[in-house]
Each structure stands twice: as C-alpha cells, then as structure tokens.
Amino acid sequence: MGLPRRFRRLQIDERRAAVEQASGVDSAAFGSEPRLIDLSDVMVEAAVGYTAIPIGIATGFVINGTPYDVPLATEEPSVIAAASFAAGIVARSAGFRATAPEPITTGQIYLEGCDPSQVPTITGLEEELRHHVAPLLERMARRGGGWRSMEVTHQSETDLIRIQVRIDVRDAMGANAVNSVMESLRAPLESSTRGRVVMAILSNEAAERLTTATLSLPAERLARAGIAGAEVARRLVLASEIARTDPARAVTHNKGIMNGISALALATGNDTRAVEAAAHTYASRDGVYRGLSRFTLEGDRLEGHLEMPIAVGTVGGAAGIHPASSAALSLLGKPSGRELAAIACAVGLGQNLAALLALVTEGIQSGHMRLHAHRLAWAAGADSSERADVVGVLEERGNYSREAARDALTEIRSRGTGR
C-alpha cells in the first residue's frame, strides 16, 4: 500500500498518519514536538516532521583574537573532539587568523537567439536593468549592499549570451534575493534583445567569497605518541603535499575540512550543499582535484593555510526562523555573514590539523572507535550508568560491534556492576 497520490496536499498530521498506514512506521520517529513539526511544514514541501542531528560545542577557539565556542551539528563521532583539540593547540600560539571578503554573490542569465554582436548593446543596458530591480534590492542597499556590476559574454560552446550580475548580499547567504533579481530581469532582457531567456539563477561557485584562515605553531608542540614534534611536523607537511598531488587522497583530505565547516553551516541554518559544491569546485580550479589546505615548515614553526569560497549568512533562510539556528548564532555572539565565514574557515583548518596529526602518528581509528563505542553501548541498551563499563570492555577486547556490546552489557549486569 503506497502513499495517496495527493499526499503533498494533505495537512501535515494527515501526512504523518498516511505514512503510518502505508508503511507501519511510527511517525514519532520523525519528531513529536508540535512547534517543530509545524515549522517543518513551513520549511519544506510534503513534510512529515524533522530529524534531530546532534549539536555539540567545540570549545577553545581563538580567532582574530576573539574566543569562540563553536556549535557544530554532525552525526559523526570525533568531529567535535578533534576540533576542540586543535583549537586548544592553536590557541596557545595566538590562535587562528581569518579573513573574509565582501559578500558578493553572482547571478546568471543565459539568452538564446541573440547574435554575438549584441554583447555591447546588452552591456549598455546595465543602468536600465539596475533601475528595474532597485525595489527588490532596496533593503539590501540600505545595509550597504546591492547591485555592484554586470558582465556580458558570448559562450561559444553553446552559442548563448551570458549575463552575470554581481550583488553584495551583506549578511545573507543571498540565494533567494539573487534568484528573485535574476528572474525579474527576464522580461526586460527579452524585450530589449528579442532573445529568449533559457534560465536565470544564482551561481553557487562563490568565486568572489574566498575566505582565508591561517595558523602558526612551534613544531615542538606537536610531539605525540612518542614522536618528536619536529618529526610530526615533517610528516604533517608531507601529508599536506600528498593531498595536493593525489586526487584520491585529496577527496578525503577535503572531506575532513568540511567535517567542521559543514557542521557549522548546518548548525547555523546555512545551505551545506552550496558550501560543499563551491569548495569542491575551487579544489578543482586548475583541472586537477587538490587538497584545499597547505602546511609548510618555516624554520621551527608549522604554518597552516586554508583558502576556499564560503558563502554563508546570518539572516534570512533557516537562520531567521529555526530556533536551533538562532541559538547557535547567539552562542557565537551574533556574527555578521563575513565573520561567520571567517569562523567557518578557521574551524575547517583546525579540523584538518587534528585529522592530519592523528593520521601521521597513532592513526585516526583509535580515537574514532573510542567514541563509536559509546554509540554501541547505547544501541545495546546500556543506560547512562552502564555505558562507561560497556565501553571499557569493548576497548579492552578491541572488538567494536553491536554483538560485543550486547555481550558486555549482559556480563556487567550479571555481576551486578554498572548500576
């Protein structure tokens, strides 16, 4: 028995009931808090509820001299612990430095049926087009943003005319505003050129929103697992270069960076897919997919550098209405969009540092599995007073499976401990 054909037109409580009837799934699995169920219906089509992603706080970041405790939404164990670990190391050496540029988002229109000779004519329409969309950008302009420039080019591969408009979106991520502007330009462009608009939409490339984070550490502070700091630094630099030259390694290298950035984007109500798409496009900008970060040795200091496009906002979208997003932004001191991008870049670099340190020393899996063991204990049915004992047994035996967790819990309960 499937869902009714008009499923999306039902009320949300009717949709939840239909899911239960069709599949036997308890709709409570999709959340039970009435206000969040109602908000889900506002945020997405055909909503049946919401899913709870854990939010933790990575503590101890110092970015541009300001301390931050950073909320991260993620399902992966070790992300938050690793971020906090790196934050502590870097904070003892003046912290991260991070900068973000003016928040320029680009919109694109593609016209067909126009001769390449019309490019100068269309370019000359800029003031007219700018005036046409001024009401849409009025509030943004009052905050110092708005239309910045327009570029018209002929795309020889498709024989289309591309019009790109650069808009300063201030503290917004900018997708809705830019999309509205570009679609409003359809009619005047078609009227003036006798061409036809194929599509009008923003670009998530975010090429003008390159954000940079750096760190500088004495190599001696990197000593761990019985390995001298200078040797750890050498290995870390080599690992960085491997990611710059081997695309297969670069994919996982950059995924580690995005562990922190995507988790912060999600916690603050930003578009994780847009942020990730821009990052991976930038990683491929010279035709080869490369690691986004770079570590070098300068004398006896390890220098870290991360540059990548980060288009995030602190107003509009989910950030403006979701209570968890609003709380996360408040925890960060209600940053501007540029400040949030800078924080995200620093978190990404810190996440990368922590991952590489583990990889070139004791390996990444030991710490990861210690945290995973807590999940296994919970899944086995251990309560809060029993989990530590179950985890201890799993670590002692080196067996991290649900079956091993259930066996450990049975043993603990049989001898009357853990309660």
ABEGO torsion letter per residue (X at the ends): XBBBAAAAABBAAAAAAAAAAAAGBBAAAAEABAAAAAAAAAABBGBAEBBBBBBBBBBGBBBGGBBBBBBBBBABBGAAAAAAAAAAAAAAAGEBBBBBBBBBBBBBBBBBGBBAAAAAAAAAAAAAAAAAAAAAAAAAAAAGBEBABBBBBBBAAAGBBBBBBBBBAEABAGAAAAAAAAAAAAAAAAAAAGBBBABBBBBAAGAAABBBBBBBBBAAAABBGGBBAAAAAAAAAAAAAAAAABAAAAAAAAAAAAAAAAAAAAAAGBBAAAAAAAAAAAAAAAGBBBBABBBBBBEABBBBBBBBBBBBBABEEAAAABAAAAAAAAAAGGBBAAAAAAAAAAAAAAAAAAAAAAAABAEAAAAAAAAAAAAAAAAAGBBAAAAAAAAAAAAAAGBBBAAAAAAAAAAAAAAGBGX
